[in-house]
Amino acid sequence: MNRIGIIYHPLKEAAGKLARELGESLESRGLSAWLCSAWEGDTARKQVDGTDLIISIGGDGTILRAAQAVIPRPIPITGINLGNLGFMTELSVDEAEEKLTQLLAGEGWIDERCLLEAEVPATGETPGPQRFYALNDVVITHGAVARVIYVEASIDGELLTTYKADGVIVSTATGSTGYSLAADGPILHPQAQEMLLLPIVPHLSASYKLVLPPTSTVELRVNSAPSVTLTVDGNITAPLSSGTTVNVRHSKNTVRFLRIHTRTSFFGSLDERLKGKQR
């Protein structure tokens, strides 16, 4: 490895401090390092070409932003956890220096995760279709006004149901411990290929959760008045007008994590992390 990018949470003082310390440490070893706030995605994207590893400092939200900066490049990400849960992060602050030395020496293994690809057709404001990539989830919800929306859901061209709900989630296995779990969805192993489809607080409509094969295409047609929002990984938003159809499918691209802990650590830490989430 020759060039390392460090993306950090800008509102956590400890994250900025650790980013600077790691940057200086890497450069003292003869490596090139660049630093960027996780909230400056465009700036990060301009620097990722030629980068061998991204170090994310924060929590899962910071990793989601780092992934958006990397896609579609196969640059691995290693997360240092300063958040509460850290389902996707790999290292604690205390072990960061030691474990990063091992990773830079060629140790570790690649954990490859599925991405969803959401396509929104062209509108009067966008000359061509918009394409978004989600490591966690694609969500359609009501906007500023808290009211139920109507979303017609089809799978592979076959009508499933019309949800009357606060919203609808399509989630990856990685995202199954996020918003999907809060909406009472099941937990999938993070390397599973399946995706989840579930409504958010359904009202007198279908409430079941579906586990779909990776070959499926989910079509979500908005049948509600204005003020409906598409949200991707919790930080990318786009307004949707009534009649708009969002197509969600597996992407040919993936996100790669460089890990040093054992491959079974997900199960070993799952209960502890979920208890932390409840607290």
N, C-alpha and C positions, 0 to 999 in steps of 0.2 A: 504493500500500500504506500502511496506517495502523497495523495491529497485527501484531506479529511474535512468534511463540512460539519459545523456544530450549529444546530438549530435549537433555540432555547425559549422558554416562556418569558415574555418581556415584563410581566407583572410580578414575578417571583424574584426578589433580590438575590436569593441563594442560587437561582438558575443562572443569572447573568454572571455572578461571581465564579461559579464553577466553570462556566463556558470559557471565561477568560483564562482561568488557571489551566484548564485542559489545553486550550489553544497554545499557551506559552510552553506547556510541557511537550506537546507534539512538535512544535517548532524547534525546541531544544534537542530533539532527536533527529533533526534534519528533515522532518516532514513539513508539508505545506498545509496550513489550516485556515479556514475562513469561518466567520461567525455571522449569524443572522437571526433576528427576531422571528419567532414562529408566526407572527402576525404580518410579516412582510413577505408574503408568498411570491409575489412577482420578483422581488429582489433575490430571493433564494433560488428561484427557477433559473435566473440568469447565471448562477454560479455553479449549478450542479454538473454541467458537462465536464468530464474529466475527473470527477470526484469518485474516489474508491469506496468511501464509507460515509454515511451520515450518522452523527451522534445526536440524538434527541434528548434534551434535558427539560423535564417537566413531568407531565403525566400522560395519560392516553390521548387527551385532546391535543397535546403538542405533537405526539406521534402521528395523529391523523393529519395535521397540517404539514408535517414533514413528508408524509406519503404523497400528499397532493403536489408538493414541490418536485418530487422524484418521478412520479408517473409520467411517461411510460418507460423510463429508463430502469434497468435492472440493478440499480445501486442499492446495496443492503443498508438497513437501518438498525442501529442498536440504541435502545432507550434506557436512560438513567431516570429512575423514578423519584420525583419530588411531589407527586400527587398522593391521593388517598388510596387508590386501588391498584393501578398499574397492571391491568391484565395483559397489556401488550409490551410493557417495558421489561427490560432484562436485568438491569443492575440497580443495586442500591447505591446511595452516595458513598457509603463507607467502602464498598468494594470496587468502585469505579476505576481507580487508578490501576489496581492490580489486575483486574479482569481485562481491561482495555489493552494492557501490555500483552496479555496472552492472545487476545484477538488479533492484534497487530502483528503478532509473531506467526499467524497462520492457523491458530487453534480455533475451535468453535465449529458450528454447523449452521446451515441455511434452513430457515423455517419459511416456506413459501405459502403465502396466503392468497385466497381468491379475491377478485375485485368484481363489483357489479358495474355495468355500463348502462347509464340511463340516457335515453335520447328523447329530446323534446323537439317537435317539428318547428320549422321556420314560422315566424309571425311577422306582422307588419314592422316590428322593431328589430327583428333579427333576420338578416338576408338568407341564412342557411340554418339547418338544424343545429341545436345545441347538444353537446355530448358531455356528460359528467361521469366521473369515476368515483366509486364509493368503496372504501375498505370496510366500513361498518354498515351503513344503511342508506337507503333512499326513502324519504318520508314525504307524504303529502298530507298537509294539515290545513285547518282554517287559519286565516290571517289574524288581524288585530281583533276582530269580533269573535268572541267565544260562542260558536254555534256549530251544530253538526253540519257536515258536508256530505254530499253524495258522490261516491266514486264507483264507477262500474269496472269490475275486475274480470279480465279474461286471461286464460292460460293457453298458450299456443293457438290462439284464434277461437277458442271455445269459451263462451260466456260462463263465468262461475257464479257471480252474484253482484248485486249493487250494495255496497256498504253504506249504511247511514251511521256515521261515527264522527269522532273528533278528527280522525285521520286514518291513514293506512301506512304500514311499514313493510318494506321489502328489505330483508337483512341477510348479510353473509353469516357464516359460522363465527367469524371474528366478532361481528356485531351482536351475536346472540347473548352476550353478557352485558349489553348496553341498553339502549332505549327499548329494544325488543323484549328484554327480560323485565323491564319495568312495566311493559304492557302484557305481562304474564305469558311471554313466549318461552319455549324450551331452550335449554342450553345445548349447543352442538360442540363437538370437539373442534378446536380452532382450525384444524387442517382438513375438516370435512368439506366436501365440494357442494353439498346441498345449500339451498337458500330458503329463507322463511318468508311467508306471507301472512300478515295478521292485521286486524283492525285495531284502532285505538279507541277504547271506551265505546263499543258499538251500542246503538240504541235501537232496539226492536229490529235488528238485522243479524246476519250471520256473525257469530262470535268465535267460530272455530279457527285454529291456527293450522296452517298447512306447511309441511316440509316438502319442498319441490326438488326434483332432480336438476343437476347443473345444465341440462340441455333445454330447460324450459325458458320461454319468454313470457313475461308478465306484462299485460297491457292494462294500464290504469287510466280510465277516461273520466275526467272531471265533469260532473253534471251539477255544478253549483254556481251560485252568483259569484261576482268578483270577490277578491280577498282570500284566495286559496294560494298556498305557498308550497313550493318544492324545496326541500332541505336535504342536502347531501353531506353526510358525515358531521352534521351539527354545525357547520360553519359556512357552507355555500348555500345561498338561497336564491330562488328565482320565482317571480309571480306566475301563476297559471290562470288563464281565463277559462270560462266554461266552454266545454267542447274539446279542450286540449287532451290529447292522449300521450301519456308517458310510457315508453317501452323500456322495460328493464330486463337485462339478460346478463349472463356471465361474460366478462371481458376476456379477451385473449391475453391481456396483460395481467401481471400479478405484482404483489408487493413482497419483497424479500427481507426477512429479519436475520441478522447475524447474531447467533446466540452462543452462550458458553455453558449454561446450566444444562442439566440432563433433560432428555426429551420427555420424561414423565413428570416434570415439575408442574405442569398445568393441573393435573389431578391432585398432586400433593399440596398445592396452595389454593385450590378452588374454594374449599369450605372456609378457610381463613379469610380470603379476600371477600367472599360474599358476606361474612359476618361483619367485616369492616364496612361494607356497603350499607348494611342495615343500620350500623351505628351512625 
